[in-house]
C-alpha cells in the first residue's frame, strides 16, 4: 500500500512552489526522456490550472 500522505505532500509542494520557469528548468535538466515528459505534463497541468482560474474569474 502506498503512503498517500507522502504523495499528497509532493502534490501540494509542486502546486504551491513550481513556477513555469521551474518546470522548464526541470525539463531541460532531466536525465531521461521519461523524466522530461513527466515535468512537461506537470507544467501543462499547472498552466491549465492557471488558465481555468483566469477564465472562471473573467480576467481576460
Buried (B, 14 or more C-beta within 10 A) or exposed (E): EEEEEEEEEEEEEBEEEBEEEBBEEBBEEBEEEEEBEBBBEBBEBBEEEEEEEEEEEEEE
